[in-house]
Amino acid sequence: MKLLGASSLLFGTALLLNDLTAVNALKLFHRRKDFSDEAVLRRRATMSSDLDNHGDSQYYTNITLNGQSFSVLIDTGSSDLAVGSDVPGASSSGKTASVDYAIGEVKGPIELATLEFEGFSVQNQAFIRDTTGDQKTGEGIIGLGPSSSSVVQDTLGASTGNPPLDRIFLQNTSTPNYLSVYLGRSNDPTDPFPGDLTIGSLISGYENVTSQPKLSVTVVKSTNSQHWGSLLDANGIIGPDGVAINTTSKVAGTSKNTNQLRVIFDTGFTFPQVPTAVADAIYSRVPNATFKNITGNIGGVWTIPCTVELNVTFKFANVSFPIHPLDTSLSQFNEVDELGNPICLGAFQPIQQPSSTYDAILGMAFLRNAYMLINFGDFVNGLTDKVADPYIQLLPTTTDLAEAHNDFVTERLDGIDDTGSFHLLPASVQSDPTETQSGSETFADKIHPYIPYIIAGSVAAGVILLVAIGFCIRSGRKRRYQRLHEPAPVGLHHQEPPFSQYQPSRRY
């Protein structure tokens, strides 16, 4: 999970020391401070909504613990519940737990209280009462990821420490074991819907998500790094020029087809993280595009003029997921270029620290374009019999491309459509400006496989050079030169001029 601080947060020092094998290394709890109450979208009357959208940077839902209300951030990239203030009447487990994140942590006693969430009631639900101060009073985070990544469960044991969703599924056996999430878009002029989350039921009007292909959940062979992830189609990202971007997975044993990227879905990441080559293919050909480090812990991203409309598509199981142009670049960070002109940040950021278990993290900017259903299957802890394999279903939500284009014109171009004059720069071979800033291979990494050949070649060249020098020295010794201190030999006496008997056979 990745949340935003004053502008945005990303992988920090902890990730530089870790290869992200632990799901918990992805969590950040810093909250944006620049959103007023008016900027927080509330429920839309025409559709049930359980989410509050904080500027497309964080999505919150409400829970109660022993009757006290908490606004908690939803996070499919973690598995534990944590709150930032005391819960009246909570009982102590006698144990403590800590969850480290890229920047910040939650740490404190594990307590038990009655949880009310999405119409379900759970007695003695375990949670962390955060004492670090990262969680504000009345706020917290609810992890919706696989229970194998739960620190609380590992500390207390499977039954007592099960995460909230596991507890709900185990005690409500008639409830289907699935979660669904729909993230809204705050600056959408035609549909400013904040978003919704359901457990065991579907959002009205989107029931056909169950007819979408079932994406198998990629299983990570580790006890503490399981994510909700699957495989993208081979070369399954269509760039703004309408051409598929060549992709190569770096995850060992992902698939026989190495062009399929292993991706994870995380509602806590504001900026989806993609391979460097993918980010470059999306943004580098935009006139005046610049790759730069943005302050406020955003890090290295492409910046482009906010007036540029880019259309990108992702493909899963041969189903296309167009990305709304308001999600391809983000305008809410108030960045300007050297001339003071507004610039937008490329939402699909070069991955900050590559992982050995996934190639990309599809966060909020992607998930605003897909209604996601996650079936937990056998990932519900405590099930004694095999139920079914977990899977993910995705339903495209940006289906009216003409409306999406008009939204962009309204929001970014003040209603004046001059997008027809825009053209991408020609594709060209160029150095990768993100190479040293986004965790890509360094020059030393690239030449490392060829070092044995370089050494062998150098040795061979040295031997040849020594042989050549020896040959020259030996050849030189065969010539005899008169020492300067010896007397000159007596000259020959000729009756005729020297060489007078030489008669050339041809004339030149």
C-alpha positions in Angstrom: 0.0 0.0 0.0 1.1 3.5 -0.7 -0.5 6.6 0.8 0.3 10.3 0.4 1.7 12.8 2.8 1.8 16.5 2.1 1.9 15.6 -1.6 2.5 11.9 -1.8 4.5 9.2 -0.2 6.6 6.5 -1.8 9.1 3.8 -1.0 11.5 5.1 1.6 14.7 4.0 3.2 13.1 0.8 4.5 12.5 -0.3 0.9 16.1 0.4 0.0 17.1 -2.1 2.6 14.3 -4.5 1.6 13.3 -6.1 -1.7 9.6 -5.8 -0.7 9.3 -9.5 -0.1 7.1 -8.6 2.9 3.7 -7.1 2.0 3.9 -4.9 5.1 6.8 -3.0 3.7 4.4 -1.3 1.3 2.3 0.5 3.9 2.3 4.2 4.5 -0.1 6.0 6.9 0.7 9.6 6.4 -2.3 11.6 5.5 -2.8 14.6 3.1 -3.3 17.8 5.0 -4.4 20.0 2.0 -8.0 18.8 1.7 -10.8 20.8 3.2 -14.1 19.2 4.2 -15.6 20.4 1.0 -12.9 18.4 -0.9 -14.0 15.2 0.7 -16.6 13.5 -1.4 -19.6 12.0 0.4 -22.2 9.5 -0.6 -24.1 10.0 -3.8 -27.9 9.7 -3.4 -28.4 7.5 -6.5 -26.0 4.9 -5.4 -25.0 3.3 -2.1 -21.5 4.4 -1.2 -19.4 3.4 1.8 -16.3 5.3 0.9 -15.0 8.9 1.5 -12.6 10.0 -1.3 -9.9 12.3 -0.1 -8.7 13.9 -3.3 -8.1 10.6 -5.1 -5.3 10.0 -2.7 -7.0 8.0 0.1 -10.3 6.2 0.4 -11.9 5.7 3.8 -14.8 3.7 5.2 -16.4 3.7 8.6 -16.3 1.0 11.3 -17.1 1.0 15.0 -15.2 -0.7 17.8 -17.3 -1.1 21.0 -19.7 1.5 19.6 -17.0 4.1 18.9 -16.7 5.2 15.3 -13.5 5.2 13.3 -12.8 6.4 9.8 -10.4 3.8 8.4 -8.4 3.7 5.2 -9.1 0.7 3.0 -6.0 -1.3 2.0 -6.0 -4.4 -0.1 -2.2 -4.5 0.4 -2.2 -5.3 4.1 -4.2 -7.6 6.4 -4.4 -6.0 9.9 -6.8 -3.5 11.6 -5.2 -0.6 13.5 -6.7 2.5 15.0 -5.1 5.6 16.4 -7.0 6.2 19.7 -8.3 4.3 22.7 -11.4 2.1 22.4 -13.7 2.2 25.4 -14.0 -1.2 27.1 -11.5 -2.9 24.9 -9.8 -5.9 26.5 -6.1 -6.6 26.3 -4.5 -9.6 24.7 -1.4 -9.2 26.7 0.7 -8.9 23.5 2.0 -6.2 21.3 2.6 -6.0 17.6 4.3 -3.6 15.1 3.9 -3.2 11.4 6.7 -1.5 9.6 5.9 0.5 6.5 8.1 2.3 3.9 7.7 5.5 5.9 6.2 5.1 9.4 4.8 2.2 11.3 2.0 1.2 13.6 3.0 -0.2 16.9 1.2 -0.9 20.2 -0.8 -3.3 22.2 -3.1 -5.9 20.5 -6.6 -5.4 21.9 -10.0 -7.0 21.4 -13.4 -5.3 20.9 -16.7 -5.8 19.1 -16.3 -4.7 15.4 -19.2 -3.4 13.3 -18.4 -3.3 9.6 -20.6 -3.3 6.5 -23.5 -4.6 8.5 -21.6 -7.4 10.1 -20.8 -7.8 13.8 -17.7 -9.6 15.0 -17.1 -10.2 18.7 -13.5 -10.0 20.1 -12.0 -8.7 17.0 -8.2 -8.2 17.4 -6.7 -4.9 16.4 -3.6 -2.8 17.0 -4.0 0.3 19.1 -1.3 2.5 17.5 0.8 4.4 20.0 3.2 6.0 17.4 0.9 8.9 16.6 0.9 8.1 12.9 -2.9 7.4 13.2 -5.0 10.4 14.1 -7.7 10.2 16.8 -10.8 8.5 15.3 -8.9 7.2 12.3 -7.1 4.0 11.3 -6.6 1.5 8.6 -8.3 -1.8 7.7 -6.3 -4.4 5.9 -8.2 -6.3 3.3 -5.4 -8.5 2.0 -4.7 -12.2 2.5 -4.5 -13.3 6.1 -1.1 -15.0 5.5 0.4 -11.5 5.7 -1.2 -10.7 9.1 1.2 -9.7 11.9 -1.6 -9.9 14.5 -2.6 -13.4 13.4 1.0 -14.5 13.5 1.3 -13.1 17.0 -2.0 -14.4 18.6 -2.6 -17.5 16.5 -4.9 -18.2 13.6 -8.3 -18.3 15.3 -7.9 -15.4 17.8 -5.9 -13.1 15.5 -7.8 -13.6 12.3 -8.3 -10.4 10.3 -11.8 -8.9 10.1 -12.7 -10.4 6.7 -11.7 -13.9 7.8 -13.8 -13.5 10.9 -16.8 -12.4 8.9 -16.5 -15.2 6.4 -16.0 -17.9 9.0 -19.0 -16.9 11.2 -21.3 -16.1 8.3 -21.0 -19.3 6.2 -23.9 -18.3 3.9 -22.1 -15.1 2.9 -20.0 -15.5 -0.3 -16.3 -15.2 0.5 -15.7 -12.2 -1.7 -14.9 -8.5 -1.4 -15.7 -5.9 -4.0 -14.2 -2.4 -4.4 -15.0 0.5 -6.7 -12.9 3.6 -6.4 -14.4 6.9 -7.5 -12.8 10.0 -9.2 -13.0 13.3 -7.3 -12.5 15.6 -10.4 -14.9 13.7 -12.7 -17.3 16.4 -14.0 -20.0 13.9 -15.0 -19.8 11.3 -12.3 -18.2 12.5 -9.1 -18.8 9.3 -7.2 -16.6 8.7 -4.2 -16.6 4.9 -4.4 -18.0 1.8 -2.7 -16.9 -1.3 -0.9 -19.0 -4.4 -0.3 -18.6 -7.8 1.5 -20.4 -10.8 0.0 -22.6 -8.6 -2.2 -22.3 -6.6 -5.4 -22.8 -3.0 -6.2 -26.1 -2.4 -7.9 -25.7 -1.9 -11.6 -22.4 -3.7 -11.7 -23.5 -7.3 -11.2 -22.0 -8.5 -14.5 -18.6 -8.4 -12.8 -19.3 -12.0 -12.0 -19.4 -12.8 -15.8 -15.9 -11.5 -16.3 -12.9 -13.9 -16.7 -11.6 -15.3 -13.4 -8.0 -14.2 -13.0 -6.1 -16.8 -11.0 -4.3 -15.3 -7.9 -0.6 -15.7 -8.3 0.7 -17.5 -5.2 3.9 -16.2 -3.7 5.9 -19.0 -2.2 6.4 -17.2 1.1 4.6 -17.0 4.4 4.5 -13.2 4.7 4.3 -11.7 1.2 1.1 -12.9 -0.4 -0.7 -10.2 -2.4 -3.8 -10.0 -4.4 -2.1 -10.3 -7.8 -2.4 -11.9 -11.2 -0.9 -11.9 -14.7 -1.3 -9.1 -17.2 -1.8 -10.3 -20.8 1.4 -10.7 -22.9 2.5 -7.2 -23.9 -0.8 -6.2 -22.4 -0.3 -2.4 -22.1 -1.3 -0.3 -25.1 0.6 3.0 -25.2 -0.8 6.4 -26.2 0.3 5.8 -29.8 -2.1 2.8 -29.9 0.8 0.3 -30.1 1.4 -2.5 -27.5 4.4 -1.8 -25.2 6.9 -4.6 -25.1 7.0 -6.0 -21.6 9.2 -8.6 -20.0 8.7 -10.0 -16.5 11.6 -10.1 -14.1 9.8 -12.5 -11.7 11.3 -16.0 -11.9 8.9 -18.7 -12.9 6.0 -16.4 -13.6 4.9 -18.0 -16.8 6.1 -19.7 -19.9 5.4 -16.4 -21.6 7.9 -13.9 -20.2 6.0 -11.0 -21.8 3.3 -11.4 -19.1 3.9 -9.0 -16.2 3.0 -10.2 -12.7 1.0 -7.4 -11.1 -0.6 -6.8 -7.7 -3.7 -4.7 -6.9 -3.4 -2.3 -4.0 -6.0 0.3 -3.1 -3.4 2.1 -0.9 -1.1 3.2 -3.8 -1.9 6.6 -5.2 0.7 6.2 -8.0 0.7 2.8 -9.7 4.2 1.5 -10.1 5.2 0.0 -13.4 8.5 -1.1 -15.0 10.7 1.8 -16.1 10.4 1.0 -19.8 6.6 1.1 -19.5 6.6 4.6 -17.9 9.0 5.8 -20.5 6.8 4.5 -23.4 3.8 6.3 -21.9 5.3 9.7 -21.2 8.7 10.2 -22.8 7.3 11.1 -26.3 5.1 14.0 -25.0 6.6 17.4 -26.1 8.1 19.1 -23.1 7.9 15.9 -20.9 10.5 15.9 -18.2 11.6 13.2 -15.7 12.3 14.8 -12.4 12.3 14.2 -8.7 9.3 15.9 -7.0 9.6 17.0 -3.4 7.1 15.9 -0.7 8.4 12.3 -1.0 6.9 11.7 -4.4 10.2 10.9 -6.0 11.0 10.3 -9.6 8.1 10.8 -12.0 7.5 12.0 -15.5 5.9 15.4 -15.7 3.9 16.6 -18.7 1.8 19.7 -19.6 -1.6 19.3 -18.0 -3.3 20.1 -21.4 -2.0 16.8 -22.9 -4.5 14.0 -23.1 -3.0 10.5 -23.0 -5.0 7.3 -23.5 -3.6 4.1 -22.2 -5.2 0.6 -22.0 -4.4 -2.5 -19.9 -5.5 -5.9 -20.9 -6.4 -8.9 -18.7 -7.7 -12.2 -20.2 -8.1 -10.3 -23.5 -10.5 -7.8 -21.8 -9.4 -4.1 -22.3 -9.4 -1.6 -19.5 -9.0 1.9 -20.8 -7.6 4.4 -18.4 -9.5 7.7 -18.1 -7.2 10.5 -19.3 -7.8 12.3 -15.9 -6.1 9.2 -14.3 -3.1 9.0 -16.7 -1.8 12.2 -15.4 -2.6 13.9 -12.0 -3.2 17.6 -11.5 -3.9 17.8 -7.8 -0.3 18.4 -6.7 0.0 22.0 -7.9 3.4 21.5 -9.6 4.7 24.1 -12.1 7.6 24.2 -14.6 10.5 26.7 -14.6 8.2 29.2 -16.4 5.4 28.9 -13.8 3.1 26.9 -16.1 1.1 24.1 -14.4 2.4 20.6 -15.0 0.8 17.3 -14.2 2.5 14.2 -12.8 2.5 10.9 -14.8 0.4 8.6 -12.6 2.1 5.5 -13.7 5.4 5.9 -12.0 8.6 3.9 -12.6 8.8 1.3 -9.9 10.9 2.7 -7.1 12.3 -0.6 -5.9 11.9 -3.7 -8.0 10.6 -6.8 -6.3 11.4 -10.5 -6.8 7.7 -11.3 -6.5 5.9 -8.8 -8.8 6.6 -6.5 -11.7 4.0 -3.8 -11.1 1.6 -2.4 -8.5 -1.7 -1.3 -9.9 -3.0 1.3 -7.4 -5.6 3.9 -7.4 -5.1 5.4 -10.8 -5.7 2.0 -12.4 -8.4 0.9 -9.9 -10.6 3.9 -10.7 -11.1 2.3 -14.0 -12.0 -1.2 -12.9 -14.6 -2.6 -10.5 -12.7 -5.3 -8.6 -14.1 -8.4 -7.0 -11.7 -10.6 -4.9 -12.8 -14.1 -4.1 -10.8 -15.3 -1.1 -11.4 -19.0 -1.7 -8.9 -21.0 0.3 -7.2 -17.9 1.5 -9.7 -17.7 4.4 -7.7 -18.9 7.3 -9.1 -21.6 9.5 -11.0 -23.5 6.7 -10.3 -27.2 7.2 -11.5 -28.3 3.8 -10.4 -27.1 0.4 -13.1 -24.7 -0.8 -11.9 -23.2 -4.1 -8.9 -21.4 -5.5 -9.0 -17.6 -4.9 -9.5 -15.5 -8.0 -10.0 -11.9 -9.1 -12.6 -10.5 -11.5 -12.3 -7.1 -13.0 -15.1 -5.1 -14.8 -14.1 -2.1 -17.0 -15.7 1.1 -15.8 -14.3 3.6 -18.3 -16.3 2.3 -21.2 -17.6 5.5 -22.7 -14.4 6.9 -24.3 -16.2 9.9 -25.8 -17.5 10.9 -22.3 -14.0 10.4 -20.9 -12.6 12.7 -23.5 -15.2 15.3 -22.8 -14.4 15.1 -19.1 -10.8 15.9 -19.9 -11.7 18.8 -22.1 -14.0 20.2 -19.4 -11.6 19.7 -16.5 -8.2 20.5 -18.1 -8.9 22.6 -21.2 -11.7 24.8 -19.8 -14.1 23.3 -22.3 -12.1 24.3 -25.4 -11.1 21.1 -27.3 -7.8 21.7 -29.1 -6.5 18.1 -28.6 -6.5 17.6 -32.3 -3.3 19.6 -32.6 -1.4 17.4 -30.3 1.2 14.9 -31.7 3.6 12.6 -30.0 7.3 13.0 -30.8 8.7 10.3 -33.1 9.9 7.2 -31.4 13.6 7.1 -31.1 16.4 5.2 -29.3 17.5 7.2 -26.3 19.1 6.9 -23.0 16.8 6.1 -20.1 16.5 9.2 -17.9 15.0 7.2 -15.1 17.7 4.6 -15.0 19.5 5.5 -11.8 16.4 7.0 -10.1 13.9 4.2 -10.4 15.8 1.2 -9.3 16.8 0.1 -12.8 20.0 -1.7 -13.6 23.1 0.4 -13.3 25.9 0.3 -16.0 27.8 -2.1 -13.7 24.8 -4.4 -13.5 24.4 -4.5 -17.2 28.0 -5.4 -18.0 28.3 -7.9 -15.1 27.4 -10.9 -17.2 30.1 -10.0 -19.8 32.9 -9.6 -17.3 34.4 -13.1 -17.9 34.5 -12.4 -21.6 36.0 -9.0 -21.1 38.7 -10.4 -18.9 39.5 -13.2 -21.4 39.6 -10.8 -24.2 41.9 -8.5 -22.3 44.3 -11.4 -21.4 44.4 -12.5 -25.0 45.1 -9.0 -26.3 47.9 -8.7 -23.7 49.5 -12.0 -24.8 49.3 -11.0 -28.5 50.9 -7.6 -27.6 53.8 -9.3 -25.7 54.4 -11.7 -28.6 54.5 -8.9 -31.0 57.0 -6.9 -28.9 59.2 -10.0 -28.5 59.2 -10.6 -32.2 60.2 -7.0 -32.9 63.0 -7.2 -30.4 64.3 -10.5 -31.8 64.2 -9.2 -35.4 66.1 -6.1 -34.5 68.9 -8.1 -33.0 69.6 -9.9 -36.3 70.8 -6.6 -37.9 74.4 -5.6 -37.3 75.2 -1.9 -36.9 78.8 -0.5 -36.8 79.6 0.7 -33.4 80.4 4.4 -33.4 83.7 4.1 -31.6 85.2 1.6 -34.1 87.1 2.9 -37.1 85.3 3.0 -40.4 86.2 0.1 -42.8 88.6 0.8 -45.7 86.7 1.9 -48.8 86.6 -0.2 -52.0 88.7 0.7 -54.9 86.7 0.9 -58.1 88.1 1.2 -61.6 84.7 2.4 -62.7 82.0 4.4 -61.0 80.1 2.4 -58.5 77.2 0.3 -59.9 78.3 1.0 -63.5 77.7 -2.6 -64.5 74.0 -2.5 -63.4 71.8 -2.4 -66.4 68.1 -2.0 -65.7 65.8 -4.4 -67.6 62.9 -1.9 -67.7 62.5 1.8 -67.6 60.2 3.6 -65.3 
